[in-house]
Every structure is written in structure tokens, then in C-alpha cells.
Amino acid sequence: MCKSFVGRYSFPRLYDMDLALAEVRAQQKRQAKITAAQSVTLADRYEYDKENSKQRVREIINSLQKQYTINK
């Protein structure tokens, strides 16, 4: 889509460049949306109740101890 003005030199037409820039900007916007969604998902994933988790781990340990303790 280039015109040859001076011998072997080619120059792209301006509307081709505008179209290419619009495509790049659209791609950058899509990527920014994807990145923002991923960062929100990661932030939500690591939020948890630490005290509740500790209590649950203690309960699991106690149940396993009861299950696998040898009684004489």
C-alpha cells in the first residue's frame, strides 16, 4: 500500500498509518483491560481470614491425631 514517488523510495499513505495506529491503540486498550482484570483477581485470591485458617488447621491436625493414634 505504498506509493513510489522518487525512484525506488516508497512512502506509506497517511490513512494506512492512521489505521495501523488505531489498531495498535485498540490492542493496547484490550491488553490494559486484561491486565487490570488479572490484578483484581490476584488481589482477591490472596485475601483470607488468617485466624479462621489457623483454627481449621488445628481442627484437621486434631482429627488426624485421633484417627491415627494407636490405643493400647
Short mmCIF file of the C-alpha atoms (twelve columns), coordinates in Angstrom:
data_MODEL
# 
_entry.id   MODEL 
# 
loop_
_atom_site.group_PDB 
_atom_site.id 
_atom_site.type_symbol 
_atom_site.label_atom_id 
_atom_site.label_alt_id 
_atom_site.label_comp_id 
_atom_site.label_asym_id 
_atom_site.label_seq_id 
_atom_site.Cartn_x 
_atom_site.Cartn_y 
_atom_site.Cartn_z 
_atom_site.pdbx_PDB_model_num 
ATOM 1  C CA . MET A 1  0.000   0.000   0.000  1 
ATOM 2  C CA . CYS A 2  2.893   2.328   -0.644 1 
ATOM 3  C CA . LYS A 3  3.364   4.764   -3.473 1 
ATOM 4  C CA . SER A 4  6.689   5.208   -5.162 1 
ATOM 5  C CA . PHE A 5  7.429   8.912   -5.550 1 
ATOM 6  C CA . VAL A 6  11.147  9.096   -6.085 1 
ATOM 7  C CA . GLY A 7  12.596  6.135   -7.899 1 
ATOM 8  C CA . ARG A 8  12.919  3.232   -5.503 1 
ATOM 9  C CA . TYR A 9  11.816  5.011   -2.285 1 
ATOM 10 C CA . SER A 10 8.319   4.157   -1.047 1 
ATOM 11 C CA . PHE A 11 6.194   6.215   1.290  1 
ATOM 12 C CA . PRO A 12 3.146   4.816   3.089  1 
ATOM 13 C CA . ARG A 13 -0.122  6.619   2.623  1 
ATOM 14 C CA . LEU A 14 -1.307  8.541   5.676  1 
ATOM 15 C CA . TYR A 15 -4.609  6.710   6.055  1 
ATOM 16 C CA . ASP A 16 -2.709  3.408   6.212  1 
ATOM 17 C CA . MET A 17 -0.669  4.754   9.105  1 
ATOM 18 C CA . ASP A 18 -3.806  6.068   10.841 1 
ATOM 19 C CA . LEU A 19 -5.415  2.648   10.532 1 
ATOM 20 C CA . ALA A 20 -2.301  0.957   11.903 1 
ATOM 21 C CA . LEU A 21 -2.145  3.372   14.855 1 
ATOM 22 C CA . ALA A 22 -5.823  2.807   15.613 1 
ATOM 23 C CA . GLU A 23 -5.260  -0.961  15.635 1 
ATOM 24 C CA . VAL A 24 -2.273  -0.624  17.980 1 
ATOM 25 C CA . ARG A 25 -4.229  1.622   20.348 1 
ATOM 26 C CA . ALA A 26 -7.154  -0.812  20.390 1 
ATOM 27 C CA . GLN A 27 -4.791  -3.691  21.141 1 
ATOM 28 C CA . GLN A 28 -3.187  -1.701  23.977 1 
ATOM 29 C CA . LYS A 29 -6.627  -0.959  25.465 1 
ATOM 30 C CA . ARG A 30 -7.585  -4.642  25.327 1 
ATOM 31 C CA . GLN A 31 -4.314  -5.630  26.988 1 
ATOM 32 C CA . ALA A 32 -4.797  -2.990  29.701 1 
ATOM 33 C CA . LYS A 33 -8.283  -4.372  30.458 1 
ATOM 34 C CA . ILE A 34 -6.921  -7.924  30.667 1 
ATOM 35 C CA . THR A 35 -4.079  -6.841  32.957 1 
ATOM 36 C CA . ALA A 36 -6.451  -4.901  35.218 1 
ATOM 37 C CA . ALA A 37 -8.812  -7.880  35.480 1 
ATOM 38 C CA . GLN A 38 -5.945  -10.222 36.322 1 
ATOM 39 C CA . SER A 39 -4.588  -7.918  39.033 1 
ATOM 40 C CA . VAL A 40 -8.036  -7.669  40.666 1 
ATOM 41 C CA . THR A 41 -8.410  -11.455 40.548 1 
ATOM 42 C CA . LEU A 42 -4.975  -11.979 42.106 1 
ATOM 43 C CA . ALA A 43 -5.672  -9.433  44.839 1 
ATOM 44 C CA . ASP A 44 -8.928  -11.174 45.759 1 
ATOM 45 C CA . ARG A 45 -7.333  -14.603 45.703 1 
ATOM 46 C CA . TYR A 46 -4.807  -13.824 48.453 1 
ATOM 47 C CA . GLU A 47 -7.223  -12.228 50.897 1 
ATOM 48 C CA . TYR A 48 -8.209  -14.725 53.566 1 
ATOM 49 C CA . ASP A 49 -9.070  -14.896 57.224 1 
ATOM 50 C CA . LYS A 50 -5.823  -15.865 58.895 1 
ATOM 51 C CA . GLU A 51 -7.327  -16.681 62.272 1 
ATOM 52 C CA . ASN A 52 -10.031 -18.888 60.768 1 
ATOM 53 C CA . SER A 53 -7.362  -20.692 58.733 1 
ATOM 54 C CA . LYS A 54 -5.281  -21.370 61.839 1 
ATOM 55 C CA . GLN A 55 -8.330  -22.753 63.627 1 
ATOM 56 C CA . ARG A 56 -9.169  -25.002 60.677 1 
ATOM 57 C CA . VAL A 57 -5.587  -26.342 60.548 1 
ATOM 58 C CA . ARG A 58 -5.751  -27.128 64.279 1 
ATOM 59 C CA . GLU A 59 -9.029  -28.984 63.777 1 
ATOM 60 C CA . ILE A 60 -7.568  -31.032 60.930 1 
ATOM 61 C CA . ILE A 61 -4.464  -31.891 62.969 1 
ATOM 62 C CA . ASN A 62 -6.580  -32.970 65.939 1 
ATOM 63 C CA . SER A 63 -8.838  -35.145 63.806 1 
ATOM 64 C CA . LEU A 64 -5.822  -36.802 62.171 1 
ATOM 65 C CA . GLN A 65 -4.215  -37.417 65.558 1 
ATOM 66 C CA . LYS A 66 -7.392  -39.066 66.799 1 
ATOM 67 C CA . GLN A 67 -7.688  -41.134 63.646 1 
ATOM 68 C CA . TYR A 68 -4.112  -42.415 63.614 1 
ATOM 69 C CA . THR A 69 -3.337  -42.680 67.333 1 
ATOM 70 C CA . ILE A 70 -2.599  -46.226 68.450 1 
ATOM 71 C CA . ASN A 71 -4.620  -47.152 71.515 1 
ATOM 72 C CA . LYS A 72 -3.281  -49.902 73.773 1 
# 
